[in-house]
Amino acid sequence: MVYVYIVECSDKTLYTGYTVDIEKRIKQHNIGKASKYTRGRKPVNLVYLESFTSKSEALKRENKIKSMTREEKLNIISLYLSKLI
């Protein structure tokens, strides 16, 4: 599986990425070993997760999310979180 995820940084900004190991990736973000963007904005909290069977599909979705406005991202996060409850 390949995962597309959104984390909320300590400054309330959102970061979107993809990975094959979500637990490891979140830990990397929180110790400053993942992206330059999140390095100075830790800790991060996972707020959205979507799984794919292929890397190409995951990358398409990641790019789609990255092109969204903050409001659009907050909407998909809200829908995702409401399904967890």
N, CA, C and O atoms as a GROMACS GRO file, in nm:
protein
  340
    1MET      N    1   0.084  -0.120   0.000
    1MET     CA    2   0.000   0.000   0.000
    1MET      C    3   0.087   0.125   0.000
    1MET      O    4   0.198   0.127   0.055
    2VAL      N    5   0.035   0.227  -0.062
    2VAL     CA    6   0.098   0.358  -0.063
    2VAL      C    7  -0.003   0.455  -0.003
    2VAL      O    8  -0.121   0.451  -0.037
    3TYR      N    9   0.044   0.542   0.085
    3TYR     CA   10  -0.045   0.632   0.156
    3TYR      C   11  -0.017   0.777   0.120
    3TYR      O   12   0.097   0.819   0.107
    4VAL      N   13  -0.126   0.852   0.104
    4VAL     CA   14  -0.119   0.997   0.094
    4VAL      C   15  -0.171   1.049   0.226
    4VAL      O   16  -0.273   1.002   0.276
    5TYR      N   17  -0.101   1.146   0.282
    5TYR     CA   18  -0.138   1.194   0.415
    5TYR      C   19  -0.128   1.345   0.422
    5TYR      O   20  -0.058   1.409   0.344
    6ILE      N   21  -0.198   1.400   0.519
    6ILE     CA   22  -0.186   1.541   0.553
    6ILE      C   23  -0.158   1.546   0.702
    6ILE      O   24  -0.225   1.481   0.782
    7VAL      N   25  -0.058   1.625   0.739
    7VAL     CA   26  -0.031   1.650   0.880
    7VAL      C   27  -0.054   1.798   0.908
    7VAL      O   28  -0.032   1.884   0.822
    8GLU      N   29  -0.098   1.826   1.029
    8GLU     CA   30  -0.108   1.964   1.075
    8GLU      C   31   0.015   1.991   1.159
    8GLU      O   32   0.044   1.920   1.254
    9CYS      N   33   0.087   2.096   1.122
    9CYS     CA   34   0.209   2.132   1.193
    9CYS      C   35   0.176   2.215   1.316
    9CYS      O   36   0.062   2.258   1.335
   10SER      N   37   0.276   2.236   1.400
   10SER     CA   38   0.255   2.310   1.525
   10SER      C   39   0.209   2.454   1.501
   10SER      O   40   0.144   2.514   1.587
   11ASP      N   41   0.242   2.510   1.383
   11ASP     CA   42   0.198   2.646   1.352
   11ASP      C   43   0.064   2.648   1.276
   11ASP      O   44   0.026   2.750   1.220
   12LYS      N   45  -0.005   2.534   1.275
   12LYS     CA   46  -0.137   2.516   1.214
   12LYS      C   47  -0.134   2.511   1.061
   12LYS      O   48  -0.240   2.510   0.998
   13THR      N   49  -0.016   2.508   1.001
   13THR     CA   50  -0.009   2.489   0.856
   13THR      C   51  -0.028   2.340   0.827
   13THR      O   52  -0.016   2.256   0.915
   14LEU      N   53  -0.057   2.311   0.700
   14LEU     CA   54  -0.081   2.174   0.658
   14LEU      C   55   0.029   2.130   0.562
   14LEU      O   56   0.072   2.206   0.476
   15TYR      N   57   0.073   2.006   0.578
   15TYR     CA   58   0.175   1.949   0.490
   15TYR      C   59   0.120   1.819   0.432
   15TYR      O   60   0.067   1.735   0.506
   16THR      N   61   0.132   1.802   0.301
   16THR     CA   62   0.084   1.682   0.232
   16THR      C   63   0.202   1.602   0.180
   16THR      O   64   0.298   1.659   0.126
   17GLY      N   65   0.196   1.472   0.195
   17GLY     CA   66   0.303   1.386   0.145
   17GLY      C   67   0.252   1.247   0.114
   17GLY      O   68   0.132   1.219   0.126
   18TYR      N   69   0.344   1.158   0.074
   18TYR     CA   70   0.309   1.019   0.051
   18TYR      C   71   0.418   0.930   0.110
   18TYR      O   72   0.532   0.973   0.127
   19THR      N   73   0.381   0.807   0.141
   19THR     CA   74   0.475   0.713   0.202
   19THR      C   75   0.421   0.571   0.190
   19THR      O   76   0.304   0.550   0.161
   20VAL      N   77   0.508   0.475   0.212
   20VAL     CA   78   0.464   0.335   0.220
   20VAL      C   79   0.455   0.289   0.366
   20VAL      O   80   0.400   0.183   0.394
   21ASP      N   81   0.510   0.368   0.458
   21ASP     CA   82   0.508   0.334   0.601
   21ASP      C   83   0.468   0.458   0.680
   21ASP      O   84   0.552   0.540   0.716
   22ILE      N   85   0.339   0.471   0.706
   22ILE     CA   86   0.287   0.594   0.766
   22ILE      C   87   0.338   0.615   0.909
   22ILE      O   88   0.370   0.728   0.945
   23GLU      N   89   0.346   0.511   0.988
   23GLU     CA   90   0.395   0.528   1.126
   23GLU      C   91   0.538   0.579   1.128
   23GLU      O   92   0.571   0.671   1.202
   24LYS      N   93   0.622   0.518   1.046
   24LYS     CA   94   0.762   0.560   1.038
   24LYS      C   95   0.773   0.704   0.988
   24LYS      O   96   0.854   0.782   1.038
   25ARG      N   97   0.691   0.739   0.889
   25ARG     CA   98   0.699   0.874   0.831
   25ARG      C   99   0.658   0.981   0.932
   25ARG      O  100   0.722   1.086   0.940
   26ILE      N  101   0.554   0.956   1.008
   26ILE     CA  102   0.512   1.054   1.109
   26ILE      C  103   0.621   1.070   1.214
   26ILE      O  104   0.650   1.182   1.257
   27LYS      N  105   0.681   0.959   1.256
   27LYS     CA  106   0.793   0.968   1.351
   27LYS      C  107   0.908   1.049   1.293
   27LYS      O  108   0.968   1.130   1.363
   28GLN      N  109   0.938   1.028   1.164
   28GLN     CA  110   1.045   1.104   1.099
   28GLN      C  111   1.013   1.253   1.099
   28GLN      O  112   1.101   1.335   1.126
   29HIS      N  113   0.889   1.288   1.070
   29HIS     CA  114   0.849   1.430   1.074
   29HIS      C  115   0.872   1.487   1.214
   29HIS      O  116   0.922   1.599   1.229
   30ASN      N  117   0.836   1.411   1.316
   30ASN     CA  118   0.843   1.462   1.453
   30ASN      C  119   0.982   1.466   1.512
   30ASN      O  120   1.003   1.529   1.616
   31ILE      N  121   1.078   1.400   1.450
   31ILE     CA  122   1.217   1.412   1.496
   31ILE      C  123   1.301   1.498   1.401
   31ILE      O  124   1.423   1.509   1.417
   32GLY      N  125   1.235   1.557   1.301
   32GLY     CA  126   1.305   1.646   1.210
   32GLY      C  127   1.382   1.577   1.099
   32GLY      O  128   1.473   1.637   1.042
   33LYS      N  129   1.348   1.453   1.068
   33LYS     CA  130   1.421   1.376   0.966
   33LYS      C  131   1.341   1.356   0.838
   33LYS      O  132   1.380   1.275   0.754
   34ALA      N  133   1.230   1.425   0.822
   34ALA     CA  134   1.147   1.404   0.703
   34ALA      C  135   1.168   1.519   0.605
   34ALA      O  136   1.269   1.522   0.535
   35SER      N  137   1.076   1.611   0.600
   35SER     CA  138   1.087   1.721   0.503
   35SER      C  139   1.144   1.847   0.568
   35SER      O  140   1.133   1.867   0.689
   36LYS      N  141   1.204   1.930   0.486
   36LYS     CA  142   1.256   2.058   0.536
   36LYS      C  143   1.141   2.143   0.589
   36LYS      O  144   1.158   2.217   0.686
   37TYR      N  145   1.025   2.133   0.524
   37TYR     CA  146   0.911   2.215   0.564
   37TYR      C  147   0.869   2.186   0.708
   37TYR      O  148   0.846   2.279   0.785
   38THR      N  149   0.858   2.060   0.743
   38THR     CA  150   0.808   2.026   0.877
   38THR      C  151   0.916   2.030   0.984
   38THR      O  152   0.886   2.030   1.103
   39ARG      N  153   1.041   2.033   0.943
   39ARG     CA  154   1.152   2.029   1.039
   39ARG      C  155   1.139   2.137   1.147
   39ARG      O  156   1.160   2.109   1.265
   40GLY      N  157   1.104   2.258   1.108
   40GLY     CA  158   1.092   2.367   1.205
   40GLY      C  159   0.951   2.388   1.256
   40GLY      O  160   0.923   2.486   1.325
   41ARG      N  161   0.861   2.296   1.221
   41ARG     CA  162   0.721   2.311   1.258
   41ARG      C  163   0.668   2.191   1.336
   41ARG      O  164   0.548   2.163   1.334
   42LYS      N  165   0.757   2.120   1.402
   42LYS     CA  166   0.713   2.002   1.476
   42LYS      C  167   0.667   2.040   1.616
   42LYS      O  168   0.709   2.144   1.667
   43PRO      N  169   0.584   1.960   1.679
   43PRO     CA  170   0.536   1.831   1.633
   43PRO      C  171   0.425   1.845   1.528
   43PRO      O  172   0.361   1.949   1.516
   44VAL      N  173   0.407   1.736   1.454
   44VAL     CA  174   0.299   1.730   1.356
   44VAL      C  175   0.198   1.626   1.401
   44VAL      O  176   0.231   1.532   1.472
   45ASN      N  177   0.074   1.646   1.358
   45ASN     CA  178  -0.033   1.551   1.389
   45ASN      C  179  -0.098   1.505   1.260
   45ASN      O  180  -0.131   1.587   1.174
   46LEU      N  181  -0.115   1.376   1.245
   46LEU     CA  182  -0.181   1.320   1.128
   46LEU      C  183  -0.328   1.356   1.131
   46LEU      O  184  -0.398   1.326   1.229
   47VAL      N  185  -0.377   1.420   1.024
   47VAL     CA  186  -0.518   1.460   1.019
   47VAL      C  187  -0.592   1.401   0.900
   47VAL      O  188  -0.714   1.413   0.891
   48TYR      N  189  -0.519   1.336   0.807
   48TYR     CA  190  -0.583   1.279   0.688
   48TYR      C  191  -0.496   1.166   0.636
   48TYR      O  192  -0.373   1.178   0.632
   49LEU      N  193  -0.559   1.057   0.595
   49LEU     CA  194  -0.486   0.943   0.541
   49LEU      C  195  -0.572   0.874   0.436
   49LEU      O  196  -0.690   0.847   0.459
   50GLU      N  197  -0.512   0.845   0.322
   50GLU     CA  198  -0.580   0.776   0.213
   50GLU      C  199  -0.484   0.672   0.157
   50GLU      O  200  -0.365   0.700   0.139
   51SER      N  201  -0.532   0.552   0.129
   51SER     CA  202  -0.444   0.445   0.080
   51SER      C  203  -0.470   0.414  -0.067
   51SER      O  204  -0.582   0.428  -0.117
   52PHE      N  205  -0.363   0.372  -0.134
   52PHE     CA  206  -0.367   0.338  -0.276
   52PHE      C  207  -0.287   0.211  -0.298
   52PHE      O  208  -0.197   0.178  -0.221
   53THR      N  209  -0.320   0.140  -0.405
   53THR     CA  210  -0.246   0.018  -0.437
   53THR      C  211  -0.126   0.046  -0.525
   53THR      O  212  -0.036  -0.038  -0.536
   54SER      N  213  -0.123   0.163  -0.589
   54SER     CA  214  -0.008   0.194  -0.675
   54SER      C  215   0.051   0.331  -0.641
   54SER      O  216  -0.020   0.423  -0.600
   55LYS      N  217   0.181   0.341  -0.658
   55LYS     CA  218   0.250   0.467  -0.633
   55LYS      C  219   0.202   0.575  -0.728
   55LYS      O  220   0.188   0.691  -0.688
   56SER      N  221   0.176   0.540  -0.854
   56SER     CA  222   0.133   0.641  -0.951
   56SER      C  223  -0.001   0.703  -0.912
   56SER      O  224  -0.019   0.824  -0.926
   57GLU      N  225  -0.094   0.622  -0.863
   57GLU     CA  226  -0.223   0.676  -0.818
   57GLU      C  227  -0.205   0.764  -0.695
   57GLU      O  228  -0.269   0.869  -0.683
   58ALA      N  229  -0.120   0.722  -0.605
   58ALA     CA  230  -0.094   0.801  -0.484
   58ALA      C  231  -0.032   0.935  -0.520
   58ALA      O  232  -0.069   1.038  -0.463
   59LEU      N  233   0.062   0.936  -0.613
   59LEU     CA  234   0.127   1.061  -0.653
   59LEU      C  235   0.028   1.155  -0.721
   59LEU      O  236   0.035   1.276  -0.702
   60LYS      N  237  -0.064   1.100  -0.800
   60LYS     CA  238  -0.168   1.183  -0.863
   60LYS      C  239  -0.253   1.250  -0.755
   60LYS      O  240  -0.282   1.370  -0.763
   61ARG      N  241  -0.292   1.172  -0.655
   61ARG     CA  242  -0.375   1.226  -0.546
   61ARG      C  243  -0.297   1.329  -0.464
   61ARG      O  244  -0.352   1.432  -0.427
   62GLU      N  245  -0.171   1.299  -0.436
   62GLU     CA  246  -0.088   1.394  -0.361
   62GLU      C  247  -0.082   1.528  -0.435
   62GLU      O  248  -0.099   1.633  -0.374
   63ASN      N  249  -0.057   1.523  -0.565
   63ASN     CA  250  -0.050   1.647  -0.643
   63ASN      C  251  -0.183   1.720  -0.646
   63ASN      O  252  -0.186   1.843  -0.641
   64LYS      N  253  -0.293   1.645  -0.654
   64LYS     CA  254  -0.426   1.706  -0.651
   64LYS      C  255  -0.448   1.779  -0.518
   64LYS      O  256  -0.495   1.892  -0.517
   65ILE      N  257  -0.415   1.713  -0.409
   65ILE     CA  258  -0.433   1.775  -0.277
   65ILE      C  259  -0.343   1.898  -0.263
   65ILE      O  260  -0.386   2.001  -0.212
   66LYS      N  261  -0.219   1.887  -0.308
   66LYS     CA  262  -0.126   2.000  -0.298
   66LYS      C  263  -0.175   2.121  -0.377
   66LYS      O  264  -0.139   2.234  -0.345
   67SER      N  265  -0.256   2.098  -0.480
   67SER     CA  266  -0.308   2.210  -0.560
   67SER      C  267  -0.434   2.272  -0.499
   67SER      O  268  -0.482   2.374  -0.547
   68MET      N  269  -0.488   2.210  -0.395
   68MET     CA  270  -0.609   2.260  -0.331
   68MET      C  271  -0.579   2.382  -0.245
   68MET      O  272  -0.467   2.402  -0.199
   69THR      N  273  -0.682   2.462  -0.224
   69THR     CA  274  -0.671   2.572  -0.129
   69THR      C  275  -0.674   2.515   0.013
   69THR      O  276  -0.712   2.399   0.033
   70ARG      N  277  -0.636   2.596   0.108
   70ARG     CA  278  -0.642   2.552   0.248
   70ARG      C  279  -0.785   2.513   0.285
   70ARG      O  280  -0.806   2.412   0.353
   71GLU      N  281  -0.882   2.591   0.241
   71GLU     CA  282  -1.022   2.562   0.272
   71GLU      C  283  -1.064   2.426   0.215
   71GLU      O  284  -1.133   2.350   0.282
   72GLU      N  285  -1.023   2.397   0.094
   72GLU     CA  286  -1.056   2.267   0.034
   72GLU      C  287  -0.990   2.153   0.112
   72GLU      O  288  -1.051   2.048   0.133
   73LYS      N  289  -0.866   2.174   0.154
   73LYS     CA  290  -0.798   2.072   0.234
   73LYS      C  291  -0.870   2.051   0.367
   73LYS      O  292  -0.888   1.938   0.411
   74LEU      N  293  -0.911   2.160   0.430
   74LEU     CA  294  -0.983   2.148   0.557
   74LEU      C  295  -1.115   2.073   0.539
   74LEU      O  296  -1.158   2.000   0.629
   75ASN      N  297  -1.179   2.090   0.424
   75ASN     CA  298  -1.303   2.018   0.396
   75ASN      C  299  -1.280   1.868   0.385
   75ASN      O  300  -1.357   1.790   0.442
   76ILE      N  301  -1.175   1.827   0.313
   76ILE     CA  302  -1.152   1.682   0.301
   76ILE      C  303  -1.105   1.624   0.435
   76ILE      O  304  -1.133   1.508   0.466
   77ILE      N  305  -1.033   1.704   0.512
   77ILE     CA  306  -0.991   1.659   0.646
   77ILE      C  307  -1.114   1.639   0.734
   77ILE      O  308  -1.125   1.539   0.806
   78SER      N  309  -1.206   1.733   0.729
   78SER     CA  310  -1.328   1.725   0.809
   78SER      C  311  -1.410   1.601   0.772
   78SER      O  312  -1.460   1.531   0.860
   79LEU      N  313  -1.424   1.575   0.643
   79LEU     CA  314  -1.496   1.455   0.598
   79LEU      C  315  -1.426   1.328   0.646
   79LEU      O  316  -1.491   1.234   0.691
   80TYR      N  317  -1.295   1.326   0.635
   80TYR     CA  318  -1.217   1.210   0.678
   80TYR      C  319  -1.235   1.186   0.828
   80TYR      O  320  -1.262   1.074   0.871
   81LEU      N  321  -1.220   1.292   0.907
   81LEU     CA  322  -1.231   1.277   1.053
   81LEU      C  323  -1.372   1.238   1.096
   81LEU      O  324  -1.388   1.164   1.193
   82SER      N  325  -1.474   1.287   1.024
   82SER     CA  326  -1.612   1.251   1.060
   82SER      C  327  -1.639   1.103   1.036
   82SER      O  328  -1.724   1.044   1.103
   83LYS      N  329  -1.568   1.042   0.942
   83LYS     CA  330  -1.585   0.899   0.916
   83LYS      C  331  -1.520   0.814   1.025
   83LYS      O  332  -1.555   0.697   1.042
   84LEU      N  333  -1.426   0.872   1.098
   84LEU     CA  334  -1.358   0.798   1.205
   84LEU      C  335  -1.441   0.790   1.332
   84LEU      O  336  -1.420   0.702   1.416
   85ILE      N  337  -1.535   0.882   1.345
   85ILE     CA  338  -1.615   0.888   1.470
   85ILE      C  339  -1.732   0.793   1.463
   85ILE      O  340  -1.811   0.785   1.557
   0.00000   0.00000   0.00000
